[in-house]
Amino acid sequence: MISITDEGAKAIREKTALNPDAVGLRLKIKTTGCSGNSYQMEHVLAEDLKMDDRFEKDGAVLYVPKMSSWMLAGMEVGFEETKMKSGFIFNNPNEAGRCGCGESFTVNQNLT
């Protein structure tokens, strides 16, 4: 349902290692911005798992809240590092559009 690139897996492993109590990262949808939604990554602790779907690649573990999974079906999570910026890249086929700054997105209304 959600795929992770090699670069994305490496970044998830590295970010997870920053918190010794974390078992992975969670990709959440946060209501914000001019387009309505944004992606947010956070550390996941073992007791937080029952409401999430789990995705794994090469030891990198990504959790997604079940209530948001429908918006992320078919998504690819990657990571990009350039001279000017670095961060996770979200290639979501369900996006209908993004705001001008690229920080928030809308979901294709046919999915709801």
N, CA and C atoms as a LAMMPS dump frame, in Angstrom:
ITEM: TIMESTEP
0
ITEM: NUMBER OF ATOMS
336
ITEM: BOX BOUNDS ff ff ff
-5.0000000000000000e+02 5.0000000000000000e+02
-5.0000000000000000e+02 5.0000000000000000e+02
-5.0000000000000000e+02 5.0000000000000000e+02
ITEM: ATOMS id mol type element x y z
1 1 1 N 0.818 -1.188 0
2 1 2 C 0 0 0
3 1 3 C 0.872 1.266 0
4 2 1 N 1.902 1.337 0.829
5 2 2 C 2.864 2.441 0.83
6 2 3 C 4.242 1.843 0.59
7 3 1 N 4.982 2.424 -0.347
8 3 2 C 6.33 1.94 -0.617
9 3 3 C 7.348 2.95 -0.101
10 4 1 N 8.544 2.462 0.15
11 4 2 C 9.631 3.283 0.685
12 4 3 C 10.833 3.106 -0.234
13 5 1 N 11.418 4.227 -0.681
14 5 2 C 12.607 4.15 -1.52
15 5 3 C 13.807 3.76 -0.663
16 6 1 N 14.914 3.396 -1.309
17 6 2 C 16.138 3.08 -0.571
18 6 3 C 16.594 4.273 0.27
19 7 1 N 16.546 5.482 -0.313
20 7 2 C 16.935 6.693 0.418
21 7 3 C 15.983 6.961 1.583
22 8 1 N 14.693 6.721 1.358
23 8 2 C 13.702 6.888 2.414
24 8 3 C 13.934 5.924 3.563
25 9 1 N 14.257 4.669 3.234
26 9 2 C 14.524 3.666 4.269
27 9 3 C 15.739 4.057 5.105
28 10 1 N 16.792 4.519 4.443
29 10 2 C 17.992 4.949 5.167
30 10 3 C 17.666 6.095 6.122
31 11 1 N 16.912 7.076 5.649
32 11 2 C 16.556 8.223 6.488
33 11 3 C 15.661 7.806 7.653
34 12 1 N 14.715 6.901 7.42
35 12 2 C 13.847 6.424 8.507
36 12 3 C 14.682 5.728 9.567
37 13 1 N 15.614 4.869 9.144
38 13 2 C 16.489 4.196 10.118
39 13 3 C 17.305 5.214 10.918
40 14 1 N 17.885 6.203 10.228
41 14 2 C 18.713 7.208 10.899
42 14 3 C 17.888 8.056 11.861
43 15 1 N 16.695 8.482 11.459
44 15 2 C 15.84 9.311 12.332
45 15 3 C 15.329 8.497 13.515
46 16 1 N 15.007 7.23 13.289
47 16 2 C 14.55 6.37 14.386
48 16 3 C 15.647 6.211 15.432
49 17 1 N 16.893 6.075 14.981
50 17 2 C 18.03 5.877 15.897
51 17 3 C 18.279 7.087 16.796
52 18 1 N 17.752 8.251 16.439
53 18 2 C 17.934 9.446 17.264
54 18 3 C 17.177 9.372 18.589
55 19 1 N 16.163 8.512 18.671
56 19 2 C 15.396 8.326 19.899
57 19 3 C 15.523 6.869 20.325
58 20 1 N 16.256 6.579 21.404
59 20 2 C 16.482 5.183 21.8
60 20 3 C 15.209 4.418 22.162
61 21 1 N 14.129 5.123 22.459
62 21 2 C 12.867 4.458 22.796
63 21 3 C 11.967 4.22 21.586
64 22 1 N 12.353 4.735 20.432
65 22 2 C 11.514 4.639 19.227
66 22 3 C 11.659 3.282 18.558
67 23 1 N 10.552 2.822 17.972
68 23 2 C 10.541 1.578 17.202
69 23 3 C 10.336 1.858 15.719
70 24 1 N 10.244 3.116 15.346
71 24 2 C 10.057 3.523 13.957
72 24 3 C 9.569 4.953 13.902
73 25 1 N 9.139 5.357 12.718
74 25 2 C 8.559 6.682 12.52
75 25 3 C 7.104 6.538 12.115
76 26 1 N 6.305 7.538 12.454
77 26 2 C 4.897 7.565 12.054
78 26 3 C 4.709 8.716 11.067
79 27 1 N 4.028 8.428 9.982
80 27 2 C 3.64 9.438 9.005
81 27 3 C 2.191 9.801 9.276
82 28 1 N 1.985 11.035 9.71
83 28 2 C 0.642 11.506 10.042
84 28 3 C 0.2 12.56 9.038
85 29 1 N -1.103 12.706 8.917
86 29 2 C -1.693 13.792 8.157
87 29 3 C -2.195 14.798 9.184
88 30 1 N -1.712 16.014 9.071
89 30 2 C -2.095 17.082 9.992
90 30 3 C -2.952 18.083 9.219
91 31 1 N -4.061 18.52 9.802
92 31 2 C -4.897 19.535 9.187
93 31 3 C -4.247 20.889 9.415
94 32 1 N -3.805 21.503 8.315
95 32 2 C -3.108 22.785 8.409
96 32 3 C -2.897 23.363 7.015
97 33 1 N -2.435 24.569 6.959
98 33 2 C -2.045 25.185 5.691
99 33 3 C -3.211 25.635 4.847
100 34 1 N -2.895 26.293 3.767
101 34 2 C -3.947 26.846 2.905
102 34 3 C -4.641 25.785 2.068
103 35 1 N -4.015 24.63 1.861
104 35 2 C -4.663 23.558 1.093
105 35 3 C -5.343 22.532 1.983
106 36 1 N -5.112 22.573 3.286
107 36 2 C -5.875 21.74 4.21
108 36 3 C -5.141 20.638 4.936
109 37 1 N -4.11 20.028 4.325
110 37 2 C -3.423 18.897 4.951
111 37 3 C -1.921 19.026 4.767
112 38 1 N -1.167 18.476 5.713
113 38 2 C 0.28 18.395 5.542
114 38 3 C 0.767 17.074 6.127
115 39 1 N 1.946 16.668 5.68
116 39 2 C 2.562 15.44 6.184
117 39 3 C 3.404 15.782 7.398
118 40 1 N 3.395 14.89 8.383
119 40 2 C 4.189 15.085 9.59
120 40 3 C 4.793 13.744 9.989
121 41 1 N 6.092 13.744 10.268
122 41 2 C 6.775 12.531 10.725
123 41 3 C 7.1 12.696 12.198
124 42 1 N 6.927 11.605 12.971
125 42 2 C 7.255 11.632 14.396
126 42 3 C 7.755 10.262 14.824
127 43 1 N 8.481 10.241 15.933
128 43 2 C 8.942 8.967 16.488
129 43 3 C 7.755 8.187 17.046
130 44 1 N 7.86 6.869 16.973
131 44 2 C 6.818 5.979 17.482
132 44 3 C 7.382 5.163 18.632
133 45 1 N 6.644 5.142 19.732
134 45 2 C 6.998 4.304 20.874
135 45 3 C 6.162 3.033 20.819
136 46 1 N 6.656 1.969 21.416
137 46 2 C 6.024 0.648 21.315
138 46 3 C 4.564 0.645 21.749
139 47 1 N 4.201 1.43 22.729
140 47 2 C 2.816 1.392 23.213
141 47 3 C 1.829 2.122 22.305
142 48 1 N 2.306 2.749 21.252
143 48 2 C 1.452 3.539 20.372
144 48 3 C 0.981 2.792 19.121
145 49 1 N 1.109 1.498 19.034
146 49 2 C 1.009 0.797 17.752
147 49 3 C -0.366 0.296 17.322
148 50 1 N -1.32 0.157 18.187
149 50 2 C -2.552 -0.557 17.84
150 50 3 C -3.434 0.141 16.805
151 51 1 N -3.294 1.447 16.625
152 51 2 C -4.131 2.182 15.682
153 51 3 C -3.419 2.481 14.353
154 52 1 N -2.282 1.803 14.117
155 52 2 C -1.472 2.082 12.944
156 52 3 C -1.31 0.865 12.043
157 53 1 N -1.147 1.148 10.733
158 53 2 C -0.676 0.145 9.784
159 53 3 C 0.844 0.239 9.772
160 54 1 N 1.509 -0.89 9.534
161 54 2 C 2.979 -0.948 9.586
162 54 3 C 3.533 -1.291 8.217
163 55 1 N 4.568 -0.539 7.804
164 55 2 C 5.264 -0.784 6.54
165 55 3 C 6.754 -0.859 6.848
166 56 1 N 7.464 -1.751 6.176
167 56 2 C 8.881 -1.94 6.477
168 56 3 C 9.672 -2.172 5.2
169 57 1 N 10.883 -1.634 5.189
170 57 2 C 11.836 -1.91 4.114
171 57 3 C 13.234 -1.87 4.699
172 58 1 N 13.976 -2.941 4.532
173 58 2 C 15.38 -3.023 4.94
174 58 3 C 15.605 -2.541 6.379
175 59 1 N 14.726 -2.935 7.274
176 59 2 C 14.868 -2.562 8.685
177 59 3 C 14.304 -1.203 9.047
178 60 1 N 13.833 -0.448 8.076
179 60 2 C 13.186 0.841 8.337
180 60 3 C 11.697 0.586 8.539
181 61 1 N 11.152 1.069 9.652
182 61 2 C 9.755 0.816 9.979
183 61 3 C 8.984 2.133 9.964
184 62 1 N 7.904 2.143 9.175
185 62 2 C 7.047 3.307 9.042
186 62 3 C 5.634 2.918 9.449
187 63 1 N 5.046 3.696 10.33
188 63 2 C 3.673 3.479 10.77
189 63 3 C 2.795 4.587 10.212
190 64 1 N 1.556 4.226 9.861
191 64 2 C 0.58 5.18 9.354
192 64 3 C -0.72 4.959 10.12
193 65 1 N -1.293 6.002 10.71
194 65 2 C -2.579 5.826 11.388
195 65 3 C -3.624 5.249 10.424
196 66 1 N -4.342 4.238 10.873
197 66 2 C -5.336 3.57 10.023
198 66 3 C -6.372 4.554 9.49
199 67 1 N -6.71 5.578 10.275
200 67 2 C -7.723 6.536 9.831
201 67 3 C -7.232 7.415 8.676
202 68 1 N -5.92 7.453 8.422
203 68 2 C -5.362 8.249 7.323
204 68 3 C -4.938 7.389 6.13
205 69 1 N -4.954 6.095 6.282
206 69 2 C -4.428 5.196 5.242
207 69 3 C -5.088 5.393 3.886
208 70 1 N -6.374 5.673 3.847
209 70 2 C -7.076 5.831 2.573
210 70 3 C -6.512 7.006 1.774
211 71 1 N -6.021 8.043 2.436
212 71 2 C -5.459 9.203 1.737
213 71 3 C -4.067 8.925 1.195
214 72 1 N -3.415 7.869 1.698
215 72 2 C -2.019 7.6 1.368
216 72 3 C -1.823 6.344 0.529
217 73 1 N -2.897 5.701 0.133
218 73 2 C -2.797 4.465 -0.657
219 73 3 C -1.997 4.706 -1.933
220 74 1 N -0.993 3.885 -2.154
221 74 2 C -0.156 3.997 -3.346
222 74 3 C 0.989 4.982 -3.223
223 75 1 N 1.156 5.588 -2.059
224 75 2 C 2.195 6.598 -1.85
225 75 3 C 3.583 5.976 -1.817
226 76 1 N 4.569 6.764 -2.26
227 76 2 C 5.977 6.402 -2.14
228 76 3 C 6.644 7.434 -1.233
229 77 1 N 7.351 6.95 -0.22
230 77 2 C 8.066 7.822 0.718
231 77 3 C 9.548 7.735 0.395
232 78 1 N 10.143 8.874 0.121
233 78 2 C 11.564 8.943 -0.188
234 78 3 C 12.244 10.001 0.668
235 79 1 N 13.492 10.254 0.364
236 79 2 C 14.257 11.285 1.072
237 79 3 C 15.191 11.929 0.07
238 80 1 N 15.313 13.239 0.159
239 80 2 C 16.168 13.982 -0.76
240 80 3 C 17.089 14.898 0.041
241 81 1 N 18.353 14.908 -0.353
242 81 2 C 19.316 15.8 0.285
243 81 3 C 20.073 16.531 -0.816
244 82 1 N 19.957 17.856 -0.815
245 82 2 C 20.665 18.695 -1.775
246 82 3 C 21.5 19.706 -1.004
247 83 1 N 22.189 20.566 -1.71
248 83 2 C 22.984 21.607 -1.053
249 83 3 C 22.102 22.604 -0.314
250 84 1 N 20.87 22.771 -0.754
251 84 2 C 19.988 23.773 -0.185
252 84 3 C 18.99 23.237 0.847
253 85 1 N 18.651 21.959 0.768
254 85 2 C 17.655 21.422 1.704
255 85 3 C 17.742 19.906 1.775
256 86 1 N 17.118 19.377 2.795
257 86 2 C 16.978 17.926 2.909
258 86 3 C 15.656 17.629 3.589
259 87 1 N 15.078 16.494 3.258
260 87 2 C 13.827 16.113 3.89
261 87 3 C 13.154 14.97 3.174
262 88 1 N 12.103 14.484 3.819
263 88 2 C 11.314 13.405 3.234
264 88 3 C 10.535 13.935 2.035
265 89 1 N 10.384 13.081 1.04
266 89 2 C 9.627 13.374 -0.173
267 89 3 C 8.422 12.44 -0.194
268 90 1 N 7.248 13.003 -0.4
269 90 2 C 6.015 12.225 -0.409
270 90 3 C 5.393 12.289 -1.799
271 91 1 N 5.438 11.166 -2.507
272 91 2 C 4.836 11.069 -3.83
273 91 3 C 3.499 10.366 -3.657
274 92 1 N 2.436 11.167 -3.539
275 92 2 C 1.115 10.644 -3.221
276 92 3 C 0.192 10.796 -4.429
277 93 1 N -0.218 9.683 -5.042
278 93 2 C -1.09 9.762 -6.216
279 93 3 C -2.492 10.281 -5.906
280 94 1 N -2.836 10.391 -4.634
281 94 2 C -4.168 10.855 -4.233
282 94 3 C -4.245 12.368 -4.064
283 95 1 N -3.119 13.055 -4.186
284 95 2 C -3.136 14.509 -4.072
285 95 3 C -3.834 15.117 -5.276
286 96 1 N -4.727 16.051 -5.004
287 96 2 C -5.4 16.78 -6.079
288 96 3 C -4.698 18.103 -6.348
289 97 1 N -3.915 18.583 -5.397
290 97 2 C -3.205 19.838 -5.566
291 97 3 C -2.416 20.189 -4.321
292 98 1 N -1.511 21.158 -4.494
293 98 2 C -0.685 21.654 -3.396
294 98 3 C -0.785 23.16 -3.363
295 99 1 N -0.525 23.726 -2.199
296 99 2 C -0.497 25.177 -2.094
297 99 3 C 0.761 25.712 -2.781
298 100 1 N 0.824 27.001 -2.96
299 100 2 C 1.936 27.614 -3.676
300 100 3 C 3.293 27.339 -3.069
301 101 1 N 3.387 27.261 -1.753
302 101 2 C 4.683 27.011 -1.115
303 101 3 C 5.015 25.524 -1.038
304 102 1 N 4.037 24.658 -1.328
305 102 2 C 4.272 23.218 -1.331
306 102 3 C 4.189 22.545 0.016
307 103 1 N 3.79 23.273 1.039
308 103 2 C 3.741 22.705 2.395
309 103 3 C 2.452 21.952 2.704
310 104 1 N 1.369 22.243 1.994
311 104 2 C 0.119 21.548 2.281
312 104 3 C -0.514 21.065 0.979
313 105 1 N -1.457 20.143 1.106
314 105 2 C -2.059 19.509 -0.06
315 105 3 C -3.533 19.245 0.155
316 106 1 N -4.245 19.001 -0.935
317 106 2 C -5.628 18.561 -0.886
318 106 3 C -5.684 17.142 -1.445
319 107 1 N -6.695 16.416 -1.061
320 107 2 C -6.88 15.032 -1.506
321 107 3 C -7.953 15 -2.569
322 108 1 N -7.775 14.147 -3.558
323 108 2 C -8.763 13.936 -4.606
324 108 3 C -10.11 13.621 -3.96
325 109 1 N -11.114 14.421 -4.227
326 109 2 C -12.425 14.257 -3.606
327 109 3 C -13.117 12.956 -3.996
328 110 1 N -12.693 12.317 -5.067
329 110 2 C -13.288 11.037 -5.468
330 110 3 C -12.963 9.921 -4.488
331 111 1 N -11.968 10.156 -3.606
332 111 2 C -11.575 9.135 -2.635
333 111 3 C -12.47 9.152 -1.421
334 112 1 N -13.079 10.264 -1.113
335 112 2 C -13.852 10.395 0.127
336 112 3 C -15.243 9.83 -0.009
